[in-house]
Amino acid sequence: MPELPEVETVVRGLLAAGLLARRIMHVSVMWPRTLSGITPQAFAIRLKNHRVEGISRRAKYIVLSLSGGLKLFVHLRMTGNLRFEPAGAPWDKHDRVSVALDDGRELRFRDVRKFGRWTVTDNPNSIVGRLGPEPLARTFTPAVLQQCFVGRAGRLKPALLDQSLLAGIGNIYADEALFAARLHPRRCVASLTPDDIARLHMAIRTILRRGISAQGTSLGGGTANFYSVAGRRGRNQDGLQVFRRTGEPCPTCATPITRILVAQRSTHICPRCQPEHPGRRAQAARSRNTA
């Protein structure tokens, strides 16, 4: 579930907790499949004694820049969480990786569903080279968003979820951004007007910034939910307009929110505010006015 706002929240939490400049003393791996393309033994050897020189985010990846030019990419996937524990603290049954640091703490990776992945490389382009632009970057303009859709004839929501077109957006923030832009998720990207693009661009940036300000979205209260590095739930779920609000009144027009499937993804819309065929609605309105 973690999307751009949740991953950004984790990155900021790692910085606030003082991970920067810490040296890796030892690595323990309880679930080898968490690692991509390397054995636990080789992973531990490769990371030992490296210092954390940078902590950042690219799309849905947490990126730890290590001394010697190494990059450690952490993808939380559905249920991954990072937290700090004192050295030697008992392991949780869902802990998959533990990184012992030179200050006596351990950075633990808890992942209930075991989908999270850690990758260490000296060639970061092999991991993130095919990702699309960052939607919160200063360089991300309506023209850049328009360029993302050039040559595509598919539907709008799957395009927003395609990480090679636009980095970091998942199901929650796609639904919320499309509602804010008053665009139907089944709209063909080729049908978008310049005004549609401008509204969508503003909506994407507004919705993502709102998610970051609220420190992410936590749906439910189980161990598989999103928690910050400090163990706090996000607050963004309290302000969601359509996501998982099926049957509730639209906050704009009071029409019941509808759940549909788009490219096999659960999707939430207001059928009145987000008409699938806006041209037909405009034509019907003109007909009523001239009757």
N, C-alpha and C positions, 0 to 999 in steps of 0.2 A: 503493500500500500504506500509506503513513503514516497512522496513526490518531491519536487523541487523545494517547497517550503519546509518540509520535514527534514530533508537532508541539509538544507542551509541552517536549520535550527541545531542540528547535531554538530555541524562544523563550528558554529559559534559557541556551542557548549564545550567542545574540545578545547577551543582557544581560551575560553574563560576558566577552564579547569587547569590550565597550565601544562598542557601536553607539549606545547612548542618548546624546543630545545632539550627535551628529555631524551635520554639514551636508552635504547632497547637492550636489556640484559639477557632476556631469555624469552622464548615463545613456546607455549604448550598448545597442542591441537587435540581436541577431543572428538571432532568430527572431520575426518580427512577430506570429505567431499566439499567442505567449505572452501578449500583451496583450489584454484584453477591451474592445472598444468604443472603441479609440483607436489612432491611428497612432503609430509609434515617435517621430516628430518631435514630435507634440503631447504625448506622454507625457514626453519629455525636458524639454520646456519647462515642463510643469506641475510637475514635481518639482524642478527646479533651484532651488537656494538655500534649500530648505525644510530645517528642522532636525527630527531625530527626537526627539519629545517623549515617546513611550511605545511599549513593545513588549509585546504581549499575545497571547492566543489566544482565539478563539471557535470552538468545534467543531473542525474540521480546518483552520481558517484561521489563518495568522500575520497579526497586525494591527499595522502600524506607524502610530502616530498622529504626524502631521506638523504643523509649525507652520502657522498659518492655517486650522486646522480640517479639513485633508485627512486621509483615511485610505487607506493602501495595504494592500490585502489580497493575500496570497500563498497560493495553494493548491498544495501540492506534488504532488497527485494521485498517480500511480503511482511515479514515479522522480525527483521533484524533490529537489535538495539545495542548501543554501546554504553558502558558505564565504568566507573572506577571503583575498585575494591582495594582494601589493604592487602599487602602481600600475604599469601597463605590463607586467605579467606576461603571458607567452604565453597565448592562449586555448586552452582544451580544446575538442576538436571537438564536445562536447556542451553547451558553455556557450551559454545563450540570452539572458541579460541580465547587464549589469555596471553597478553603481552606484558611481561614484567619490566618495569621501568627503574631507572636509577634513583628515584626518589622514594622507593619503597611501596609504590602503588602498582596495581595491575589493571590494565585496560581489558575489560571482558566483553566478549561478543556473545550475546544471547540471541538465539534464533529458534523459535518454537517449531516452525515448519521446515527448517533446514534448507531454505531456498537461497539464503544469502551467499555471496561469493567474495573472496579475497584474492587479489592478484598482485604479484610483485613483478615489476619489469623495469628495464632501463630504456624501453621504447614505448613511451606513453601513447604515441600515435597509433599503436596497434590496438589500443583499447578505446580511445576516444576520437580517433581520426575521422570516423564516419559520422560523427554526431552533428546535428544541425546547430544553428546559432542559439546563443543564450537569450531567452526572452526578456531578461532584465538588464542586459548590457546596454550601455549608452548607444552603441552602434546599431541596436535593433530598432529599426524605424518601420513605419507602415510600408515603405518601399521594399524593405528586406522581407517582411512578411509576405508581401505580394510575390516576391521572387521565389519564396519557398513553394508556392503553389503553381508556378509556371510549368506547363506541360502535364499537369495532373488533371484527371477527369473523374476522380473518385469522390466519395462523400467527405464532408467537412470534418466530422469527429475523428474518423480513422486517420485523417491527415494530421490532426493535432496530436494524436497519440504516437505518430511515427517519429521516433527519436532521431532519425536521419534527416528529418525536415526541420524539427523544432525540438530543442533539448529540454527535458525536465518535466513536461506536462503529462499527467496521468488522468485516470477516470474522474476523480473528484473535481479537479480544477478545470478540466475540459468542460464538464457539465455546467459548472458555475460561470465560466467565462462565456460560453455560448448563450446562457440565459441573460447575462449582463449585456451582451451584444445584440440580443434579440434575434439570434440566428438559429435555425433548425439544424440539428446535427446531421440530418440526411441531405442537406443542401449540397449540390455539386460544387466543388471548389471553383470550377470554371465559370459558375454563374455569379460569383461574388462581384459586386460593384466596388468602385473605389471607396464609397461611403461605408459599405459593409466591412471592407478591409480596415478602414480607420477605426470603426467601432470595435472590431475584434481585437485589433492591436491594443487599444486603450483598455479593453476589458481584461485581456490576458495579463497585462502588467499590473492593473489594479488588483485583480483577484490574487495573483501570486504575492504581491506585497502585503496584502491583507493577511494572507496565510502565514507569512513570515512574522508579521507583527504579533499575531496570535500564537506564535511558537508551534505552528502545525495543527493538524487535524487528528484527533483521537476519537475513534468510533468504538464505543463500548469501553469496558473496563478490565478486560482479561489480560493475561500475560502476553498474548499475541498482538496487543494493540501498540500504537506508537507512543513512546515515552522519550523525553529529552535525556541528555546525558545526566542531568541532575535527578532524573526519575519523575519528572512532572509530565502530566498530560497536557496536550495542546488545548487551545481554547477555540480554534477556528470552527469546530463543529457547531458551536452555538450561533454562528452567523450564516450558516449555509442556507441558500435560498431555495434550491431545488434538489440537491443531491440527497437521496434516501428520504425524501419528503412525500412519497407517493400518497395521493389522496388528500394531502393537506392543501389549504388555499394558497394560491400564488400570492406572494407578498405585494405584487403590483396590481393584479386585477381580480384576485380571489377565485380564479378558475382552478379546479383541482389539479395538482401536479400529477403527471402521467409518467409511468415507467414503460419504456420501449426497449427493444434490442436494436443496436446498430453495430454491424460487423461482429455479432455475437457478444457485444459488451452491454451490460446493463446501463441504461441511459435515462436521465430524468429531465423532463421538460415541462414548460407551461405551453399547452397547445394553442392558447390564444396569443400569448406574447411572442411565441416562436413559430410562426406559420411555416409549414413546409413549402408552400407555394405562395410567397408573398405577392406575386403579380396577380394571382387569381383573387386574393382578398381585395387588393386595390381595385381590380376591375369590378368586383361585386359591389364595393362601396360606391363606385361611380354610377353603377346601374341603379342603386337605390336612390341616389341623389337626383337622378334625372327621371325617375319614375313619376 
